[in-house]
Amino acid sequence: MVVLMIGALQGSAQKKADPKKFAETITEQDLRTHLYIIASAEMEGRETATEGQRKAAAYIENYFKTIGLKPGNHESFQQSFPVFRDSLMSSTMLVNNVEVPLNQDYQPMIQMSRTAGQYFSEIVFAGHGIVDGDYDDYAGVEVKGKAVLILDGVPAAYKSDKRGFRAPGSVFGKIAAATQKGAAAVLVVSPGFPRPAISMNNNNMYVNLYSPAQNPNVYSISSKAAESIMGSEFTAMAQRAKNEKLQNKTVKVDLFLELNKKVIRMESTNVLGYVEGSSKKDEWLIITAHYDHIGKRGNIINYGADDDGSGTVGIMEIAQAFVAAKAAGNGPERNVMFMAVSGEEKGLWGSDYFASHPTIPMDKLTADLNIDMIGRIDTERMLADTLNYIYVVGDDKLSTELKPLSEAVNNKYMKMTLDYKFNDPNDKEQIYFRSDHYNFAKNGVPVIFYYDGMLKADYHKPTDTPDKINYTLLKKRAQLVFYTGWEMANRPTMMKRDLPLPTMTRR
């Protein structure tokens, strides 16, 4: 192993200078100063497509300009992408010409539905609407172009170790199954009625306004509404369905569904700048972190100091370390791009947009080093022998050169504990697929993801504040990423792409 590690660094281009003096420009004080601004009340939790996010973007852009980065999107430091939000104008549901009261007994899922009027003379009852291997609630029935009624939850007869919001037994898994079957409308019998009227808030943002095919309109309905559709037998059926799989059936009913919504177009931005390379100006390294968070809930601000203010200030400081090296005549051989990403909390939106609309050639991108939470200590490591650690994710995937280089750099410069817990293909959190690096990985770019492990008590809570950050550890982790980037930016060849992309283990 020692031979491999030495070899990993011997292959680097000639060292113009010891990178330690540039790494030392990454200081606790600078990280603290930036983070108390990025995670301040003024930034309002930096939710995508909000004023707080725009303020944070302006701060990061100004810093990139001040230290001397070149704009990463042609002549601009920001890359805009569209975000959409819905406002419900009106909705009607009629069952045999009798109106079902909105919010009292039904509610459209407007983010998943389009403006439309639909008339059905029958509806297919498909039990719980689960499709999972041999378990298929649609077996023997055709639902293409039809309305489907399904139950919330799962029956006791259904057993699966698949978890998460996309699992077959989840509401989104069921809607996905109905979509694949070709349903035109999906009615999900759900608890919680009556419900408050739908408000125009940031929870219904989305980016996929345009799609190659139209998905079914989706409605949540009460048990009372379901009984008006299915008849008096529904209550007994729903009771039996708690324990057993029910046979699907087609019910004759006149069903009218009308939805009229207004689509509001907004935008968010990635912030990107780069240090120009010398001998390899056609090749790139990119270092990323998402600067958005989940914003406010009412008047309560979710500050997002660790998630991912820590990564954001990390790439800001790493950028100025590379700038300092270039100013001293020891700039990188390859271009090094720094990108603060928006929309990560909504579904990796900003990095997905960049990957689809790259400002640099993806086939000339040697690697992505992604930082998402590096300022705290994982709950599970509180009693560990060493707190001098970082979770390293993805270094065993896509390129056989990643892990030897990463470990060699760490052993030479930092001697931190590199924890590979989340590299396990059976990782229940599926962390490899949950941050911005994945949008590079799925396009073939080798990635390493740096992560502190989510302090559970403060994750996505107002208590994730900058006073709780371990700035000594934040500095060391940022320096480790800098050293790793230094080696990647200066080695003679790009990182090999010689391992397959892993697939998600659905849970």
C-alpha positions as CSV (number, residue, x, y, z in Angstrom):
1,M,0.0,0.0,0.0
2,V,2.8,2.4,0.8
3,V,4.3,1.8,-2.7
4,L,0.9,2.7,-4.2
5,M,0.7,5.9,-2.2
6,I,4.2,7.1,-3.0
7,G,3.6,6.3,-6.7
8,A,0.4,8.3,-6.7
9,L,2.3,11.5,-5.9
10,Q,5.4,10.7,-7.9
11,G,3.3,10.9,-11.0
12,S,2.4,14.5,-10.4
13,A,3.9,17.3,-12.5
14,Q,6.9,19.1,-11.2
15,K,6.2,20.9,-8.0
16,K,6.9,24.6,-8.5
17,A,6.5,25.2,-4.8
18,D,5.5,23.5,-1.6
19,P,1.7,23.8,-1.4
20,K,1.8,24.1,2.4
21,K,2.3,27.8,2.4
22,F,-0.8,28.2,0.2
23,A,-2.8,25.8,2.3
24,E,-1.9,27.9,5.3
25,T,-3.8,30.8,3.8
26,I,-7.0,28.8,4.7
27,T,-7.5,30.1,8.2
28,E,-10.1,29.6,10.9
29,Q,-10.6,33.3,11.2
30,D,-11.4,33.7,7.5
31,L,-13.7,30.7,7.5
32,R,-15.5,32.1,10.5
33,T,-15.9,35.6,9.0
34,H,-17.4,34.2,5.8
35,L,-19.7,31.8,7.6
36,Y,-21.1,34.3,10.0
37,I,-22.2,36.2,6.9
38,I,-23.4,33.3,4.7
39,A,-25.4,31.8,7.7
40,S,-26.6,35.2,9.0
41,A,-30.2,36.2,9.5
42,E,-29.8,38.6,6.6
43,M,-29.5,35.6,4.2
44,E,-32.8,34.2,5.5
45,G,-31.7,30.5,5.2
46,R,-30.7,30.9,1.5
47,E,-33.7,29.0,0.1
48,T,-33.6,28.6,-3.7
49,A,-35.1,31.4,-5.8
50,T,-35.6,33.7,-2.8
51,E,-34.1,37.0,-1.9
52,G,-31.9,35.4,0.7
53,Q,-30.4,33.1,-1.9
54,R,-29.8,36.0,-4.2
55,K,-28.0,37.9,-1.4
56,A,-25.8,34.9,-0.8
57,A,-25.0,34.6,-4.5
58,A,-24.0,38.3,-4.7
59,Y,-21.7,37.9,-1.7
60,I,-20.0,34.8,-3.2
61,E,-19.7,36.5,-6.6
62,N,-18.2,39.6,-5.1
63,Y,-15.6,37.5,-3.3
64,F,-14.7,35.6,-6.4
65,K,-14.2,38.9,-8.2
66,T,-12.2,40.4,-5.4
67,I,-9.7,37.6,-5.2
68,G,-9.2,37.6,-8.9
69,L,-11.1,34.6,-10.3
70,K,-12.2,34.6,-13.9
71,P,-15.9,34.3,-14.6
72,G,-17.0,30.7,-15.0
73,N,-19.9,31.2,-17.3
74,H,-18.4,33.0,-20.3
75,E,-18.5,36.7,-19.2
76,S,-20.6,36.0,-16.1
77,F,-20.0,34.7,-12.6
78,Q,-23.5,33.4,-12.4
79,Q,-25.4,30.7,-14.3
80,S,-29.2,31.1,-14.1
81,F,-31.7,28.3,-14.3
82,P,-35.5,28.4,-14.3
83,V,-37.5,27.5,-11.3
84,F,-41.3,27.3,-11.3
85,R,-44.0,27.6,-8.7
86,D,-47.7,27.0,-8.9
87,S,-50.7,29.1,-7.7
88,L,-54.1,27.3,-7.6
89,M,-56.7,29.3,-9.4
90,S,-59.6,26.9,-9.2
91,S,-60.5,23.2,-9.0
92,T,-63.6,21.1,-9.2
93,M,-64.4,17.5,-8.6
94,L,-67.8,16.1,-9.5
95,V,-68.9,12.5,-8.7
96,N,-72.1,11.6,-10.6
97,N,-72.7,15.4,-11.0
98,V,-72.4,16.0,-7.2
99,E,-69.7,18.4,-6.2
100,V,-67.0,17.2,-3.8
101,P,-65.9,20.1,-1.6
102,L,-62.4,21.3,-2.2
103,N,-60.1,21.1,0.9
104,Q,-62.9,19.4,2.8
105,D,-62.8,16.1,0.9
106,Y,-60.2,16.5,-1.8
107,Q,-57.2,18.5,-2.8
108,P,-55.1,18.5,-6.0
109,M,-51.4,17.9,-5.8
110,I,-50.7,20.9,-8.0
111,Q,-47.0,20.5,-8.3
112,M,-47.6,17.1,-10.0
113,S,-50.6,18.2,-12.1
114,R,-51.3,20.3,-15.1
115,T,-54.2,22.6,-16.0
116,A,-56.9,20.3,-17.4
117,G,-60.5,19.2,-17.4
118,Q,-61.0,15.4,-17.4
119,Y,-64.2,13.4,-17.9
120,F,-64.2,9.7,-16.9
121,S,-67.1,7.2,-17.1
122,E,-65.3,4.7,-14.9
123,I,-62.4,4.4,-12.5
124,V,-60.1,1.5,-11.7
125,F,-59.6,0.6,-8.1
126,A,-56.1,-0.7,-7.8
127,G,-55.8,-1.5,-4.1
128,H,-52.7,0.2,-2.6
129,G,-51.3,0.8,-6.1
130,I,-48.0,-1.1,-5.3
131,V,-45.8,-2.5,-8.0
132,D,-42.8,-4.3,-6.6
133,G,-41.4,-7.2,-8.5
134,D,-44.0,-10.0,-8.6
135,Y,-46.3,-7.9,-6.3
136,D,-48.5,-6.0,-8.7
137,D,-51.8,-4.4,-7.7
138,Y,-52.5,-3.7,-11.4
139,A,-52.2,-7.4,-12.5
140,G,-54.7,-8.2,-15.2
141,V,-56.1,-4.7,-15.6
142,E,-55.4,-2.1,-18.2
143,V,-55.3,1.5,-16.9
144,K,-53.8,3.4,-19.8
145,G,-55.7,6.7,-20.2
146,K,-57.9,5.9,-17.3
147,A,-58.5,7.3,-13.8
148,V,-57.1,5.2,-10.9
149,L,-58.1,5.1,-7.2
150,I,-55.5,3.8,-4.7
151,L,-55.2,3.6,-1.0
152,D,-52.6,5.2,1.2
153,G,-50.1,3.1,3.1
154,V,-49.4,-0.7,2.7
155,P,-51.3,-3.8,3.7
156,A,-49.8,-6.1,6.4
157,A,-49.5,-8.8,3.6
158,Y,-46.9,-6.6,1.8
159,K,-43.3,-7.1,3.0
160,S,-40.4,-5.1,1.6
161,D,-37.0,-3.8,2.9
162,K,-37.2,-0.9,0.4
163,R,-37.5,2.4,2.2
164,G,-37.5,6.1,1.3
165,F,-39.8,8.4,-0.5
166,R,-39.3,6.6,-3.9
167,A,-39.9,3.1,-2.5
168,P,-42.8,1.2,-4.1
169,G,-45.0,1.5,-0.9
170,S,-44.5,5.3,-0.6
171,V,-47.0,7.7,-2.2
172,F,-44.5,8.8,-4.7
173,G,-43.5,5.3,-5.6
174,K,-47.2,4.5,-6.2
175,I,-47.7,7.6,-8.4
176,A,-44.6,6.6,-10.4
177,A,-46.1,3.1,-10.9
178,A,-49.4,4.5,-12.0
179,T,-47.6,6.8,-14.4
180,Q,-45.6,3.9,-15.9
181,K,-48.9,2.0,-16.3
182,G,-50.3,5.0,-18.3
183,A,-52.9,6.3,-15.9
184,A,-54.4,9.7,-16.8
185,A,-55.4,10.6,-13.3
186,V,-54.6,9.2,-9.8
187,L,-56.8,9.6,-6.8
188,V,-55.0,8.7,-3.5
189,V,-57.2,8.1,-0.5
190,S,-55.3,9.9,2.2
191,P,-55.7,11.0,5.9
192,G,-55.7,14.5,7.2
193,F,-59.0,15.9,5.8
194,P,-60.3,18.6,6.0
195,R,-57.1,20.4,5.0
196,P,-56.0,24.1,4.9
197,A,-56.3,25.7,1.5
198,I,-53.2,25.4,-0.7
199,S,-51.0,28.4,-0.2
200,M,-48.5,29.7,-2.7
201,N,-45.3,28.9,-0.9
202,N,-41.8,27.6,-1.7
203,N,-42.7,24.0,-1.0
204,N,-44.2,23.6,-4.4
205,M,-41.2,24.7,-6.4
206,Y,-40.0,22.5,-9.3
207,V,-37.8,22.7,-12.4
208,N,-39.3,20.1,-14.8
209,L,-42.1,22.2,-16.3
210,Y,-41.4,20.7,-19.7
211,S,-41.4,16.9,-20.2
212,P,-41.5,14.5,-23.2
213,A,-44.8,13.0,-21.9
214,Q,-47.6,14.3,-19.7
215,N,-47.9,12.6,-16.3
216,P,-51.3,11.9,-14.7
217,N,-52.9,14.6,-12.6
218,V,-52.9,13.6,-8.9
219,Y,-55.5,14.3,-6.2
220,S,-55.6,13.4,-2.6
221,I,-59.2,12.5,-1.5
222,S,-60.8,11.7,1.8
223,S,-62.5,8.3,2.7
224,K,-65.8,10.1,2.3
225,A,-65.0,11.1,-1.3
226,A,-63.8,7.6,-2.0
227,E,-67.1,6.2,-0.7
228,S,-69.0,8.5,-3.1
229,I,-67.0,7.0,-5.9
230,M,-66.8,3.3,-4.9
231,G,-70.1,3.0,-3.1
232,S,-71.1,2.0,0.4
233,E,-68.8,-1.1,0.2
234,F,-65.7,1.1,0.3
235,T,-65.5,1.3,4.1
236,A,-65.4,-2.5,4.5
237,M,-62.9,-2.8,1.6
238,A,-60.6,-0.3,3.2
239,Q,-60.7,-2.2,6.5
240,R,-59.9,-5.5,4.8
241,A,-57.1,-3.8,2.8
242,K,-55.2,-3.1,6.0
243,N,-54.3,-6.8,6.2
244,E,-54.6,-8.2,2.7
245,K,-54.1,-7.5,-0.9
246,L,-57.3,-6.6,-2.6
247,Q,-58.3,-7.5,-6.1
248,N,-58.4,-4.6,-8.5
249,K,-61.8,-3.8,-10.1
250,T,-63.4,-1.3,-12.5
251,V,-66.2,0.8,-11.1
252,K,-68.7,2.7,-13.3
253,V,-69.0,6.3,-12.2
254,D,-69.2,9.7,-13.9
255,L,-66.1,11.6,-12.6
256,F,-65.2,15.1,-13.6
257,L,-61.8,16.5,-12.5
258,E,-60.9,20.1,-13.3
259,L,-57.8,22.0,-12.3
260,N,-56.7,25.5,-13.3
261,K,-53.4,26.7,-12.0
262,K,-51.0,29.6,-12.8
263,V,-47.4,28.8,-13.3
264,I,-45.0,31.4,-12.0
265,R,-41.5,31.5,-13.5
266,M,-38.6,32.4,-11.2
267,E,-34.9,31.7,-11.3
268,S,-32.0,30.7,-9.3
269,T,-28.2,30.7,-10.0
270,N,-25.0,28.8,-9.6
271,V,-22.0,31.0,-8.8
272,L,-18.8,30.0,-10.6
273,G,-15.3,31.3,-11.2
274,Y,-12.0,29.8,-12.0
275,V,-8.2,30.0,-11.8
276,E,-6.7,29.7,-15.3
277,G,-4.2,26.9,-15.8
278,S,-0.9,27.1,-17.5
279,S,0.2,24.1,-19.6
280,K,-3.2,22.3,-19.7
281,K,-5.7,25.0,-20.3
282,D,-8.0,22.6,-22.2
283,E,-8.5,20.5,-19.0
284,W,-10.3,21.2,-15.8
285,L,-10.8,20.3,-12.2
286,I,-14.0,21.5,-10.5
287,I,-14.6,22.0,-6.7
288,T,-18.2,22.3,-5.7
289,A,-20.4,23.0,-2.7
290,H,-24.1,24.0,-2.5
291,Y,-24.8,27.4,-0.9
292,D,-28.6,27.1,-0.7
293,H,-30.4,25.8,2.3
294,I,-34.1,25.4,3.3
295,G,-34.9,29.0,4.1
296,K,-37.6,30.2,6.6
297,R,-40.6,28.4,8.0
298,G,-42.8,31.3,9.0
299,N,-40.5,33.7,10.8
300,I,-38.1,31.0,11.9
301,I,-34.8,30.9,10.0
302,N,-33.0,27.7,9.2
303,Y,-29.5,29.1,9.1
304,G,-27.7,26.2,7.4
305,A,-24.3,26.9,8.9
306,D,-23.0,23.4,8.4
307,D,-25.4,22.4,5.7
308,D,-23.9,23.7,3.6
309,G,-22.4,27.0,4.7
310,S,-19.4,25.1,5.8
311,G,-18.7,23.7,2.3
312,T,-19.5,27.1,0.7
313,V,-16.9,29.0,2.8
314,G,-14.6,26.0,2.3
315,I,-14.5,26.5,-1.5
316,M,-14.2,30.2,-1.1
317,E,-11.0,29.8,1.0
318,I,-9.7,27.0,-1.3
319,A,-10.2,29.3,-4.2
320,Q,-8.1,32.1,-2.7
321,A,-5.4,29.5,-1.9
322,F,-5.1,28.6,-5.6
323,V,-5.1,32.3,-6.4
324,A,-2.3,32.9,-4.0
325,A,-0.3,30.1,-5.6
326,K,-0.8,31.6,-9.1
327,A,0.2,35.1,-7.9
328,A,3.4,33.5,-6.6
329,G,4.1,32.0,-10.0
330,N,2.9,28.5,-9.0
331,G,-0.5,28.3,-10.4
332,P,-2.1,25.0,-11.4
333,E,-1.4,23.3,-14.7
334,R,-5.1,22.7,-15.3
335,N,-7.9,25.2,-14.9
336,V,-9.6,25.0,-11.5
337,M,-13.3,25.9,-11.4
338,F,-15.0,26.7,-8.1
339,M,-18.8,26.5,-8.2
340,A,-21.2,27.3,-5.4
341,V,-24.4,25.5,-6.4
342,S,-28.1,26.4,-5.7
343,G,-31.1,24.1,-5.6
344,E,-29.3,21.2,-4.0
345,E,-31.9,21.0,-1.2
346,K,-34.7,20.9,-3.7
347,G,-33.3,17.9,-5.6
348,L,-29.7,18.7,-6.9
349,W,-31.2,21.2,-9.3
350,G,-28.3,23.5,-9.9
351,S,-25.7,20.8,-10.5
352,D,-28.1,19.0,-12.8
353,Y,-28.6,22.1,-14.8
354,F,-24.8,22.7,-15.0
355,A,-24.3,19.1,-16.1
356,S,-26.9,19.6,-18.8
357,H,-25.6,23.0,-19.8
358,P,-21.9,22.8,-19.0
359,T,-19.8,25.9,-19.4
360,I,-16.7,23.6,-19.7
361,P,-16.3,20.4,-21.6
362,M,-17.3,17.4,-19.4
363,D,-15.0,15.1,-21.2
364,K,-12.1,17.4,-20.2
365,L,-13.0,17.5,-16.6
366,T,-10.6,15.4,-14.6
367,A,-12.7,15.3,-11.4
368,D,-15.2,16.9,-9.1
369,L,-14.4,17.4,-5.5
370,N,-17.7,18.1,-3.7
371,I,-18.0,19.4,-0.2
372,D,-21.4,19.2,1.6
373,M,-21.1,19.7,5.4
374,I,-17.6,19.7,6.9
375,G,-18.0,21.8,10.0
376,R,-19.4,19.5,12.6
377,I,-18.9,16.1,14.3
378,D,-21.2,13.2,13.5
379,T,-23.4,12.1,16.4
380,E,-22.1,8.6,15.9
381,R,-18.5,9.7,16.2
382,M,-18.9,11.7,19.4
383,L,-17.2,8.9,21.4
384,A,-14.8,7.8,18.7
385,D,-11.1,7.5,19.4
386,T,-10.4,10.3,17.1
387,L,-12.5,13.3,16.0
388,N,-9.8,14.2,13.4
389,Y,-11.9,12.6,10.6
390,I,-13.8,13.2,7.4
391,Y,-16.2,10.8,5.6
392,V,-14.8,10.3,2.1
393,V,-17.4,9.0,-0.4
394,G,-17.1,7.8,-3.9
395,D,-13.3,7.5,-4.1
396,D,-13.7,3.8,-4.9
397,K,-16.0,4.4,-7.8
398,L,-15.5,5.5,-11.5
399,S,-11.7,5.7,-11.3
400,T,-9.1,3.3,-9.8
401,E,-6.8,6.3,-9.3
402,L,-9.0,8.2,-6.9
403,K,-8.4,6.3,-3.7
404,P,-4.6,6.0,-4.0
405,L,-4.2,9.7,-4.8
406,S,-6.6,10.7,-2.0
407,E,-4.9,8.5,0.6
408,A,-1.4,9.5,-0.5
409,V,-2.3,13.2,-0.2
410,N,-3.8,12.7,3.2
411,N,-0.8,10.7,4.5
412,K,1.6,13.3,3.2
413,Y,-0.1,16.5,4.4
414,M,-2.9,16.0,6.9
415,K,-3.0,12.5,8.4
416,M,-6.7,12.6,9.1
417,T,-8.9,9.6,9.6
418,L,-10.6,8.9,6.2
419,D,-13.8,7.1,7.1
420,Y,-15.4,5.1,4.2
421,K,-18.6,4.2,6.0
422,F,-20.8,5.7,3.2
423,N,-19.0,3.8,0.4
424,D,-20.9,0.7,1.4
425,P,-23.3,-0.2,-1.5
426,N,-25.8,-1.1,1.1
427,D,-25.5,2.2,2.9
428,K,-29.1,2.8,4.2
429,E,-28.7,6.6,3.6
430,Q,-27.5,6.1,0.0
431,I,-25.3,9.2,0.5
432,Y,-23.4,8.7,-2.7
433,F,-26.6,9.7,-4.7
434,R,-27.6,12.6,-2.5
435,S,-25.3,15.5,-3.2
436,D,-24.2,17.5,-6.2
437,H,-21.2,15.3,-7.1
438,Y,-23.7,12.7,-8.4
439,N,-24.7,14.8,-11.3
440,F,-21.0,14.8,-12.4
441,A,-20.6,11.1,-11.6
442,K,-23.6,10.1,-13.8
443,N,-21.9,11.9,-16.6
444,G,-18.7,9.9,-16.2
445,V,-16.7,12.4,-14.2
446,P,-14.7,10.9,-11.2
447,V,-15.8,12.4,-7.9
448,I,-14.9,12.5,-4.3
449,F,-17.5,13.7,-1.8
450,Y,-16.4,15.1,1.6
451,Y,-18.9,15.0,4.4
452,D,-19.1,15.2,8.2
453,G,-22.0,12.9,8.7
454,M,-25.0,15.0,9.6
455,L,-25.3,16.0,13.2
456,K,-28.8,14.6,13.6
457,A,-30.1,17.0,16.3
458,D,-29.5,20.1,14.1
459,Y,-30.0,18.7,10.6
460,H,-32.4,21.0,8.7
461,K,-33.2,22.8,12.0
462,P,-32.9,26.4,13.0
463,T,-30.2,25.3,15.5
464,D,-27.7,24.7,12.7
465,T,-25.9,27.9,13.5
466,P,-22.3,29.2,13.0
467,D,-21.4,29.3,16.7
468,K,-21.6,25.5,16.7
469,I,-19.0,24.9,14.0
470,N,-15.7,23.3,14.9
471,Y,-13.5,25.8,13.0
472,T,-10.3,24.0,13.6
473,L,-11.7,20.9,12.0
474,L,-13.4,22.9,9.3
475,K,-10.0,24.4,8.4
476,K,-8.2,21.0,8.3
477,R,-10.9,19.5,6.1
478,A,-10.8,22.4,3.7
479,Q,-7.0,22.1,3.6
480,L,-7.3,18.4,2.8
481,V,-9.5,19.2,-0.2
482,F,-7.1,21.9,-1.3
483,Y,-4.1,19.5,-1.2
484,T,-6.2,16.8,-3.1
485,G,-7.2,19.4,-5.7
486,W,-3.5,20.6,-6.0
487,E,-2.4,17.1,-6.9
488,M,-5.3,16.6,-9.4
489,A,-4.7,20.0,-11.0
490,N,-1.0,19.3,-11.5
491,R,-0.6,15.6,-12.3
492,P,0.5,14.8,-15.9
493,T,-2.7,13.0,-16.9
494,M,-6.4,13.3,-16.1
495,M,-7.9,10.8,-13.7
496,K,-8.7,7.5,-15.4
497,R,-12.4,6.7,-16.0
498,D,-12.2,2.9,-15.7
499,L,-14.9,1.8,-13.3
500,P,-18.7,1.7,-13.9
501,L,-21.2,4.0,-12.3
502,P,-22.9,2.2,-9.4
503,T,-26.7,2.1,-9.2
504,M,-28.8,3.0,-6.3
505,T,-30.0,0.3,-4.0
506,R,-33.7,1.2,-3.6
507,R,-34.8,1.1,0.0
